[in-house]
Amino acid sequence: MIGVLGTGLLLAQQKEKKVKDAQEYELFVAVTKETDQNKKIGLLNTWKEKYPDSDYKEERLAAILETYRQLNNPQKMWETGKEILQGDPKNVNALYWLALLTESLPVTPETLSTGQKAAEGLLASEKPEAVKPEDWEKMKKETAVIAYKTLGFIATQQKDFKKAEEHYRKVLESSPNFAQVSYALGMAIYQQKDPDRQSEVLFHFARAASLTGVGAFADAQRKPVDSFFVKAYNTFHGSSEGLEEVRKLAVASPFPPPGFKILSKAEVDLEKQQKLAEANPALALWEQIREAILAPDGQTYFNEKVKGAELPGGVNNITKFKGKVVSQSPERAPKEIILAVGLKGEPDCKLIMPAPLPYPAELGTEVEFSGIPSALSTDPYQLTFDIAERKDLVGWPAPPKRAPAAKKPAKKK
């Protein structure tokens, strides 16, 4: 940032200014020679107390601000910056530090108000006489980044998330590798509660979590951000599929490309259902029924829509469900048959036959059936069907053919 005038150059650069007396000169010399920052700030404050109207009070305040910076004392820097602006409202150095420090101090109406004025003052600032034009161009870019970042923070504290988004976008347009701002932008969009923009939110979280080098989070900060992104992505999308591709895309650009979209879990499920419905309509219908039954109001759905109905009953021109035999009882003449019908391959269906079958089937035998649902278990999930007639079960194997009886040898006469 803007370098504070070295106290050793004050007299040389400001020939028209004079010390009041020998004691002020001694204080001035002591300040310029002192290398211990704690002692230096003591000398500067003594100088300020004894000579409040010194010709060098502006330079002295600049030195006090810099010394407090060296001592890592943001509160005193804040107070000194405000004091500088009382005499010089356009002082770029003071405006810079007041804007920059806004996020590190306790949030109060006063800090937000002062920070906003400082940030706006930075954006409107003009080149100081002592600064070269080429240096000012670099400094102006840096001060604009800090100003917009501060304004974004203030708008966030005031819950004006649209304005916060505008400010954070301007930061990234100028300084794209700024992980903290990418994260803040993601949060600003998220807080607008627009379900159609969740892909953008995840994009900015991915960028914040994945940037490396200058502008990236330190590991201690990056790891929780990364964990948050992964959890948010998996929750929204329903799995980690495509997550690494989103990371790569986010690292390549500060903003998502046109048409960028991450499918929500509901959209992924719908897409899968549509593909399944085309490839296997009966299985798709079974899964739709299962999903509805396992929903929060699933018992009501079962009682009103499923129990006692003939299923599949010609829904979507489907006349029978299909499943594989998991178990049967009794083993020799089964009356109850457990099938795996759904995508998970779990025993999710029980058939109760009108009469025992005269022979068993091998496990894994694929059969087709239609019937009337009569009972439900949700943990684990299993739907019980009463089979009205033997013909409603198709594919049950026929009894093995018996080998012809061996002919007895003819008796000798």
Number of C-alpha atoms within 10 A of each C-alpha: 12 13 9 14 15 13 18 13 11 16 14 10 10 12 8 8 13 13 15 12 8 9 13 18 14 12 16 21 13 15 23 17 11 13 10 11 16 13 13 20 20 13 19 20 16 14 21 19 10 12 16 12 11 17 15 20 16 15 19 23 20 22 22 24 26 21 20 20 16 11 15 11 12 19 15 16 22 25 12 22 24 19 15 23 17 11 11 12 14 18 20 25 20 26 29 23 24 29 29 22 17 25 16 9 13 11 12 11 10 10 19 23 13 18 27 24 17 30 28 18 19 26 19 12 16 13 14 12 7 8 13 10 12 8 11 17 13 11 17 19 15 16 26 22 24 21 28 25 26 28 26 29 27 24 21 20 14 13 14 16 22 16 18 26 23 16 23 24 21 16 26 21 12 13 16 16 22 20 26 20 24 27 22 22 29 25 19 25 20 18 15 14 10 9 9 8 15 20 22 20 23 28 29 29 28 29 31 31 29 20 21 17 8 10 15 18 19 12 12 8 12 19 14 12 20 18 12 14 24 20 15 16 27 16 13 18 21 17 15 13 11 13 18 12 9 21 20 14 17 23 19 11 15 21 19 19 11 6 6 13 16 20 16 19 16 12 13 15 14 12 13 13 19 14 13 16 15 11 11 12 19 23 21 20 20 17 18 12 16 19 11 15 23 15 11 9 10 16 16 13 16 22 16 11 12 21 18 16 15 18 20 20 15 11 13 11 10 15 16 21 21 19 22 22 21 22 20 20 14 14 14 13 15 19 18 22 22 23 27 21 25 21 10 9 12 16 20 22 23 24 22 19 20 13 14 16 18 11 15 21 23 13 13 13 14 19 19 16 20 25 24 20 22 16 16 21 12 13 7 10 14 19 23 21 25 19 20 16 12 14 10 15 19 14 14 17 13 10 10 7 6 6 6 6 6 6 6 6 6 6 5 4 3
